[in-house]
Structure formats: structure tokens, C-alpha cells
């Protein structure tokens, strides 16, 4: 029976990232249309949240409008 060695090669270190593999995965991710759709949604939601934050707090507070005598029941 032949033994299977589960050792990594000496030149591969666990604490060093494989930049070639990272670059390949990033390239595949960038060319995926779903990635750009997700980026667009995140940007739009961020812009919407920023507009809500910066536009709130300025203006008159809303008060209920009470009916005046000609329109009272």
C-alpha cells in the first residue's frame, strides 16, 4: 500500500497569500455582471441613506390641521 503524503511543498507558506490565485479570482469577480449590479445597488442605497440623513432635521415640524368652522361637522 502506497502512503499518501499530505505535506505542502516547502515553498508554500501558510502565512503568505497566493497573489496569483487572488488576482485570478478578482478578475473573475470583476467580469461577472452580478458583481457590478451589487456594486450599483450598494452605491444607490448609500446615496439614498446619505440624502435622508442630510435632508432631515431642517424644516417645520408637521402638525395636524384642525378643521375650521365652515368645514366642521
N, C-alpha and C positions, 0 to 999 in steps of 0.2 A: 504494500500500500504506500502510495506516494503522499508525503506530507505537504500540506498547503501552508506557505509562509504568508502571514498577514502583516508583514512589516511594510512600512512605507520606505521608499527609496531614501537614501541618505540626503540627497539634495533637496527634498521637500521638507519644509519645516512647518509645524502646525501653527506657529505664531505669525507666519508671514502669509499674507493673502496671495492668491494666484491672480495676478493682474490680467493675464491673458484671458482667463475664464471670466473674470469680472467684466472686461471690455466686450467680450463676445455676448454675454447676457445683456449688458446695457445696450448694445447695438440692436439686438433682437427686440428689446423692450421699446426702444425709440421708434422702430419701424412698425410697431403694432398700432393700428388706428384706435384701439380701445384705450391705449395709454394717453393719446392726445385728447380723446373725449373726456377722460377722467381729469386731466390737467385743466381743460377748459371749464368743466363743472366746478372744480375747486376754485379757480380764479373768479368765476361768476359769483359763487356763493360768498367768497371772501369780499368781493366788491359790494355785494348786497349787504352783508353784515357791516362793513365799514360805512356805507351810506346810512344805514339805520342808526349806528352809533353817533355819527357826526351830525345827523339831522334832528335827533331827538333832544328835547330839553329847551328848545327855543320856540317861542310862540305862546299864545294864550291858552290857558287850560280850558278844557271843554267843560261846559256847564249845561245842565238840562234847560231846555227852553220851555218855559211855562206858558200855557195858553192865556191870551189876553181876553178881555170881556166880550168882544164880538164873537169869539170862537169858543167860548166856554159853554159846556152843556148846562 
